[in-house]
Amino acid sequence: MEKRKMEKLGIETSLLGFGCMRFPVTEDGRIDEAEAERMLDRAYAAGINYYDTAYPYHGGESERVVGRVMKKYDRSSFYLATKLPCWLVKTVEDVDRIINEQLEKLQTDYIDFYLMHALNKDRFQDMVNIGCIERLEQLKEEGKIRNLGFSFHDNYEAFEKIINYRDWDFCQIQLNYMDANEQEEFQQAGMKGYRLTEEKAVPLIIMEPVKGGSLASFPEDITHMFRSLDSAASIASFALRWVGSLPNVKVVLSGMSTMEQVEDNLKTFGQFKPLSQKESETIDKVVALINSRIQNGCTGCGYCMPCPAEVNIPQNFRIWNVYHMYRNYNMVRDRWEKGVGEEHKAKNCIKCGKCEKVCPQKLSIRADLERVQADLDKKEYIIAE
């Protein structure tokens, strides 16, 4: 198993980390504990020593299952990571209550990597205002926390503010080859954020390296591009290796749901190989091809809102663009069929034109909304799961 040194912390972690957000579940939606334990045991035996969970995962049950399974192993042989649900923290007393609950569930006296969960600019400021960070630093001095960091969901400007606030032990960001430098960068730290962690020597943990599964299956044209590089490698392995090839990435988290995924990831990281120049160039071509399929240049600025007919214009365009980019209806099924809501779909456009008068991109919004509804109703692109 590939290992990475966190020089700042004086420890060594497996490059592959087991993300415990997507355990297999039974028909009633509960964790399939027997299978989850089998997967965790296999991971531990193969040398994975970093296990990442969080307070809300699986309705609060992930921490309990991880704690029960990992209790049978020498506590010093692996690292536990979990997170403070900052949206539930209103006072410093909440910090103590929550972390004590987590320690009990995890059946441990300390947490190796403790993260302030899903920080953005406003949430971080709330935590500063109530003294949350100072209390977490005290808990670190008391030994309940070994290393203090944060996971991040906002733009680069917010990331820069947070990472410069104190000397963090580590941090966790979403990064993959599709979110590195393109139009979604306003939602993530991106490669600019990665370079800042290198500059500040803050060890980096990566989440969503396969973009929630989006980079694990493609239409035949893109699949062929990857197969021409290595016909025996999974498509997902290229996304994992892209992230793992960055030197300041110390752990790449993979939320594994099946033993098959565990075995595939062990194959990738058991004898890890950084991307070759040819592989990197192929991925650049894949990114360019996917981005070329964007239907319009909506940036999600929201100047077109509110719509008199209550159409959620930015959300409709976002779903539409993703559908065409990846040519996979399954990727947007839930967002289109449940998330956007029938009353906010493109079909409700009354063609008043108010939106087009204020659109900074000068988009043909009315015509594009017609195409949105027609394309997503047709469901032309479906890739079997």
C-alpha positions as CSV (number, residue, x, y, z in Angstrom):
1,M,0.0,0.0,0.0
2,E,1.4,3.4,-1.0
3,K,2.2,5.6,2.0
4,R,2.7,9.3,2.2
5,K,4.6,11.2,4.9
6,M,3.0,14.2,6.6
7,E,6.3,15.9,7.5
8,K,4.5,18.6,9.4
9,L,2.8,16.0,11.7
10,G,5.6,13.4,11.8
11,I,3.3,10.6,10.7
12,E,2.7,8.4,7.6
13,T,-0.7,7.6,6.2
14,S,-1.9,5.3,3.5
15,L,-2.5,7.3,0.3
16,L,-5.9,5.5,0.0
17,G,-8.3,6.5,2.8
18,F,-11.5,4.6,3.4
19,G,-14.4,7.0,3.2
20,C,-17.3,5.8,5.4
21,M,-20.1,7.8,3.9
22,R,-21.3,5.2,1.4
23,F,-21.3,1.9,3.2
24,P,-23.5,-0.8,1.7
25,V,-27.1,-0.7,2.9
26,T,-30.0,-3.1,3.4
27,E,-33.4,-2.8,1.8
28,D,-34.6,-0.6,4.7
29,G,-31.7,1.8,4.2
30,R,-29.6,0.8,7.2
31,I,-26.0,0.0,7.0
32,D,-25.3,-3.6,6.0
33,E,-23.0,-4.1,9.0
34,A,-21.7,-7.5,8.1
35,E,-20.7,-6.4,4.6
36,A,-19.3,-3.1,5.9
37,E,-17.2,-5.0,8.4
38,R,-15.9,-7.4,5.8
39,M,-14.9,-4.4,3.6
40,L,-13.2,-2.6,6.5
41,D,-11.3,-5.8,7.5
42,R,-10.1,-6.2,3.9
43,A,-8.9,-2.6,3.8
44,Y,-7.1,-2.9,7.1
45,A,-5.4,-6.1,6.1
46,A,-4.2,-4.5,2.9
47,G,-2.6,-1.6,4.7
48,I,-5.2,1.2,4.7
49,N,-4.6,3.1,7.9
50,Y,-6.9,6.2,7.4
51,Y,-10.6,5.9,8.1
52,D,-12.9,8.9,7.5
53,T,-16.4,9.3,8.9
54,A,-18.6,12.1,10.1
55,Y,-21.4,12.9,12.6
56,P,-24.2,12.9,10.0
57,Y,-23.1,10.0,7.8
58,H,-25.7,7.3,7.5
59,G,-28.0,9.1,9.8
60,G,-25.4,9.1,12.6
61,E,-24.7,5.4,12.3
62,S,-21.4,5.5,10.4
63,E,-19.4,6.5,13.5
64,R,-20.9,3.7,15.5
65,V,-20.2,1.0,13.0
66,V,-16.6,2.3,12.4
67,G,-16.0,2.3,16.1
68,R,-17.3,-1.2,16.7
69,V,-15.4,-2.7,13.8
70,M,-12.1,-0.9,14.4
71,K,-12.2,-1.6,18.1
72,K,-10.7,-5.0,17.5
73,Y,-7.5,-3.5,16.1
74,D,-4.5,-1.9,17.9
75,R,-5.6,1.7,18.2
76,S,-2.1,3.0,17.4
77,S,-2.1,1.1,14.0
78,F,-4.6,3.3,12.3
79,Y,-6.0,6.9,12.1
80,L,-9.6,7.9,12.7
81,A,-11.0,11.0,11.2
82,T,-14.4,12.5,11.9
83,K,-16.0,15.9,11.8
84,L,-17.7,18.5,13.8
85,P,-21.2,19.4,12.3
86,C,-20.7,23.1,12.4
87,W,-24.3,23.8,11.3
88,L,-25.4,22.3,14.7
89,V,-23.0,24.3,16.8
90,K,-24.5,27.4,18.4
91,T,-22.4,27.6,21.6
92,V,-19.0,26.2,22.7
93,E,-21.0,23.8,24.9
94,D,-22.3,22.2,21.7
95,V,-18.7,21.4,20.8
96,D,-18.1,19.4,23.9
97,R,-21.4,17.6,23.8
98,I,-20.9,16.5,20.2
99,I,-17.3,15.5,20.5
100,N,-18.0,13.4,23.6
101,E,-20.9,11.7,21.7
102,Q,-18.5,11.0,18.9
103,L,-15.8,9.6,21.1
104,E,-18.4,7.2,22.7
105,K,-19.6,6.0,19.3
106,L,-16.1,5.5,18.0
107,Q,-15.1,3.7,21.2
108,T,-11.9,5.7,21.5
109,D,-10.3,8.3,23.8
110,Y,-9.0,10.5,21.0
111,I,-9.6,11.4,17.4
112,D,-6.5,11.6,15.1
113,F,-7.9,13.9,12.5
114,Y,-10.8,16.2,13.6
115,L,-12.3,18.4,11.0
116,M,-14.6,21.4,11.1
117,H,-17.2,20.0,8.6
118,A,-18.1,21.7,5.3
119,L,-16.8,25.2,6.0
120,N,-17.8,28.1,3.8
121,K,-17.2,31.8,4.4
122,D,-20.3,32.4,6.5
123,R,-20.1,29.2,8.5
124,F,-16.5,29.8,9.4
125,Q,-17.2,33.3,10.6
126,D,-20.0,31.9,12.8
127,M,-17.5,29.5,14.3
128,V,-15.0,32.3,15.0
129,N,-17.7,34.5,16.6
130,I,-18.8,31.8,19.1
131,G,-15.2,30.8,20.0
132,C,-15.5,27.3,18.5
133,I,-11.9,27.3,17.2
134,E,-10.5,28.2,20.6
135,R,-12.4,25.4,22.2
136,L,-11.2,22.9,19.7
137,E,-7.6,24.1,20.3
138,Q,-8.2,23.5,24.0
139,L,-9.5,20.0,23.3
140,K,-6.4,19.4,21.3
141,E,-4.3,20.4,24.3
142,E,-6.4,18.0,26.4
143,G,-5.6,15.1,24.0
144,K,-9.1,14.5,22.7
145,I,-8.0,15.7,19.3
146,R,-4.6,14.9,17.9
147,N,-4.8,17.1,14.7
148,L,-7.2,19.9,13.8
149,G,-8.3,20.8,10.3
150,F,-11.3,21.5,8.2
151,S,-13.2,20.3,5.1
152,F,-14.2,23.0,2.7
153,H,-17.0,23.9,0.3
154,D,-16.8,27.4,-1.1
155,N,-14.7,29.5,-3.5
156,Y,-11.0,30.2,-3.5
157,E,-11.4,33.6,-1.8
158,A,-13.1,31.9,1.2
159,F,-10.5,29.1,1.2
160,E,-7.7,31.6,1.4
161,K,-9.3,33.4,4.3
162,I,-9.8,30.2,6.3
163,I,-6.4,28.6,5.6
164,N,-4.6,31.9,6.6
165,Y,-6.6,32.2,9.9
166,R,-4.4,29.9,11.9
167,D,-1.7,27.2,11.5
168,W,-3.9,24.3,10.5
169,D,-2.5,20.7,10.9
170,F,-4.2,19.6,7.7
171,C,-7.2,20.4,5.5
172,Q,-9.6,18.6,3.2
173,I,-10.9,19.8,-0.2
174,Q,-12.8,18.4,-3.2
175,L,-10.4,18.0,-6.1
176,N,-10.6,16.0,-9.4
177,Y,-9.6,16.6,-12.9
178,M,-12.9,18.1,-13.9
179,D,-13.0,20.6,-10.9
180,A,-9.4,21.7,-11.2
181,N,-9.4,24.8,-13.4
182,E,-12.7,25.1,-15.2
183,Q,-16.1,26.8,-14.8
184,E,-16.9,25.1,-11.5
185,E,-13.9,26.6,-9.8
186,F,-16.1,29.3,-8.3
187,Q,-17.5,26.6,-6.1
188,Q,-14.3,24.9,-5.0
189,A,-10.7,25.8,-4.0
190,G,-9.4,24.1,-7.2
191,M,-5.8,23.8,-8.2
192,K,-5.2,27.4,-7.0
193,G,-6.2,26.2,-3.5
194,Y,-4.0,23.1,-3.9
195,R,-1.0,25.3,-4.7
196,L,-1.7,27.4,-1.6
197,T,-1.6,24.3,0.6
198,E,1.8,23.5,-0.9
199,E,3.0,27.0,-0.2
200,K,1.9,26.8,3.4
201,A,3.0,23.2,3.9
202,V,-0.5,22.1,5.0
203,P,-1.0,18.4,4.4
204,L,-3.9,17.8,2.1
205,I,-6.7,15.3,2.2
206,I,-8.8,14.9,-1.0
207,M,-12.5,14.1,-1.1
208,E,-14.6,13.3,-4.2
209,P,-11.6,12.4,-6.4
210,V,-14.1,10.6,-8.8
211,K,-16.6,13.4,-8.5
212,G,-19.3,11.3,-6.8
213,G,-18.9,8.6,-9.4
214,S,-19.1,10.9,-12.4
215,L,-15.6,10.0,-13.5
216,A,-16.1,6.3,-13.2
217,S,-18.2,5.7,-16.3
218,F,-18.4,7.5,-19.7
219,P,-19.9,7.1,-23.1
220,E,-18.0,4.8,-25.5
221,D,-15.9,7.6,-27.1
222,I,-14.3,8.6,-23.8
223,T,-14.2,5.1,-22.5
224,H,-12.1,4.1,-25.6
225,M,-9.6,6.9,-24.8
226,F,-9.0,5.4,-21.4
227,R,-9.0,1.8,-22.6
228,S,-6.3,2.6,-25.2
229,L,-4.0,3.5,-22.3
230,D,-4.7,0.4,-20.2
231,S,-7.5,-2.0,-21.1
232,A,-7.2,-3.7,-17.7
233,A,-7.6,-0.5,-15.6
234,S,-10.9,0.8,-14.4
235,I,-12.0,4.2,-15.6
236,A,-12.2,5.4,-11.9
237,S,-8.5,4.5,-11.4
238,F,-7.3,7.2,-13.7
239,A,-9.2,9.9,-11.7
240,L,-7.7,8.5,-8.4
241,R,-4.2,8.5,-9.9
242,W,-4.6,12.0,-11.2
243,V,-5.2,13.3,-7.7
244,G,-2.6,10.9,-6.1
245,S,0.1,12.2,-8.5
246,L,0.0,15.6,-6.7
247,P,2.8,15.6,-4.1
248,N,1.0,17.4,-1.3
249,V,-1.9,15.0,-1.5
250,K,-1.4,12.8,1.5
251,V,-4.7,10.9,1.5
252,V,-7.2,10.3,-1.3
253,L,-10.6,9.4,0.2
254,S,-12.8,6.9,-1.6
255,G,-16.3,6.3,-0.4
256,M,-16.5,2.6,-1.1
257,S,-19.9,0.8,-1.3
258,T,-19.0,-2.7,-2.5
259,M,-16.1,-5.1,-2.1
260,E,-15.5,-4.8,-5.8
261,Q,-14.7,-1.1,-5.3
262,V,-12.4,-2.0,-2.4
263,E,-10.5,-4.5,-4.5
264,D,-10.3,-2.1,-7.5
265,N,-8.9,0.7,-5.2
266,L,-6.4,-1.7,-3.6
267,K,-5.2,-2.6,-7.1
268,T,-4.7,1.1,-7.9
269,F,-3.0,2.0,-4.7
270,G,-1.2,-1.2,-3.8
271,Q,1.4,-0.5,-6.4
272,F,0.7,3.1,-7.1
273,K,2.0,4.7,-10.3
274,P,1.8,8.4,-10.9
275,L,0.3,9.4,-14.2
276,S,2.6,9.2,-17.2
277,Q,2.9,12.2,-19.6
278,K,0.8,10.3,-22.1
279,E,-1.9,9.6,-19.5
280,S,-1.9,13.2,-18.4
281,E,-2.3,14.4,-21.9
282,T,-5.2,12.0,-22.5
283,I,-7.0,13.3,-19.4
284,D,-6.5,16.8,-20.7
285,K,-8.2,15.8,-23.9
286,V,-11.0,14.1,-22.0
287,V,-11.6,17.3,-20.0
288,A,-11.6,19.4,-23.2
289,L,-14.1,17.0,-24.8
290,I,-16.4,17.0,-21.8
291,N,-16.3,20.8,-21.6
292,S,-17.0,21.2,-25.3
293,R,-20.4,19.6,-24.7
294,I,-21.6,22.4,-22.4
295,Q,-24.8,23.8,-24.0
296,N,-24.7,27.4,-22.8
297,G,-22.4,29.6,-20.7
298,C,-24.7,30.1,-17.7
299,T,-22.5,30.9,-14.7
300,G,-25.2,30.6,-12.1
301,C,-24.9,34.3,-11.2
302,G,-28.7,34.5,-10.5
303,Y,-29.3,37.9,-12.1
304,C,-32.2,36.3,-14.0
305,M,-33.9,35.5,-10.8
306,P,-36.6,35.7,-9.5
307,C,-38.5,34.5,-12.5
308,P,-42.1,35.6,-12.7
309,A,-43.1,32.1,-13.6
310,E,-40.9,30.7,-10.7
311,V,-38.7,28.8,-13.1
312,N,-35.3,28.1,-11.4
313,I,-33.3,29.2,-14.5
314,P,-29.8,28.6,-13.1
315,Q,-30.7,25.1,-11.7
316,N,-32.3,24.1,-15.0
317,F,-29.3,25.1,-17.0
318,R,-26.9,23.4,-14.5
319,I,-28.7,20.1,-14.8
320,W,-28.9,20.4,-18.6
321,N,-25.2,21.2,-19.0
322,V,-24.1,18.3,-16.8
323,Y,-26.4,16.0,-18.7
324,H,-24.8,16.8,-22.0
325,M,-21.3,17.1,-20.6
326,Y,-21.2,13.5,-19.3
327,R,-24.0,12.2,-21.6
328,N,-25.4,10.3,-18.8
329,Y,-29.0,10.8,-17.6
330,N,-28.4,8.8,-14.4
331,M,-26.0,11.6,-13.2
332,V,-28.9,14.1,-13.1
333,R,-31.9,11.9,-12.6
334,D,-32.5,12.8,-8.9
335,R,-31.9,16.5,-9.5
336,W,-34.2,16.6,-12.4
337,E,-37.0,14.3,-11.2
338,K,-36.9,15.3,-7.5
339,G,-34.6,18.2,-6.8
340,V,-35.7,21.0,-9.1
341,G,-39.5,20.5,-8.5
342,E,-42.1,20.4,-11.2
343,E,-43.2,24.0,-10.5
344,H,-39.7,25.2,-11.1
345,K,-38.9,23.3,-14.3
346,A,-38.2,24.9,-17.7
347,K,-41.6,23.9,-19.1
348,N,-43.2,26.7,-16.9
349,C,-41.5,29.5,-18.8
350,I,-44.0,32.1,-20.0
351,K,-41.5,33.7,-22.4
352,C,-41.8,37.1,-20.9
353,G,-38.1,37.9,-21.7
354,K,-37.4,39.6,-18.4
355,C,-34.5,37.3,-17.7
356,E,-32.8,38.0,-21.0
357,K,-32.7,41.7,-20.4
358,V,-30.5,41.3,-17.3
359,C,-28.4,38.3,-18.3
360,P,-24.7,39.3,-18.3
361,Q,-23.9,36.5,-20.7
362,K,-26.6,37.6,-23.1
363,L,-28.0,34.0,-23.3
364,S,-31.0,33.1,-25.3
365,I,-32.7,31.9,-22.1
366,R,-36.2,31.4,-23.5
367,A,-35.0,29.2,-26.4
368,D,-32.6,27.4,-24.2
369,L,-35.3,26.6,-21.6
370,E,-37.3,24.9,-24.4
371,R,-34.3,22.8,-25.2
372,V,-33.7,21.9,-21.5
373,Q,-37.2,20.5,-21.2
374,A,-37.1,18.6,-24.5
375,D,-33.7,17.1,-23.9
376,L,-34.3,15.9,-20.4
377,D,-37.8,14.6,-21.2
378,K,-36.2,12.6,-24.1
379,K,-33.5,11.0,-21.9
380,E,-31.4,10.2,-24.9
381,Y,-28.2,9.5,-22.9
382,I,-28.4,6.7,-20.4
383,I,-25.3,4.8,-19.2
384,A,-26.1,1.6,-17.3
385,E,-25.1,1.7,-13.7
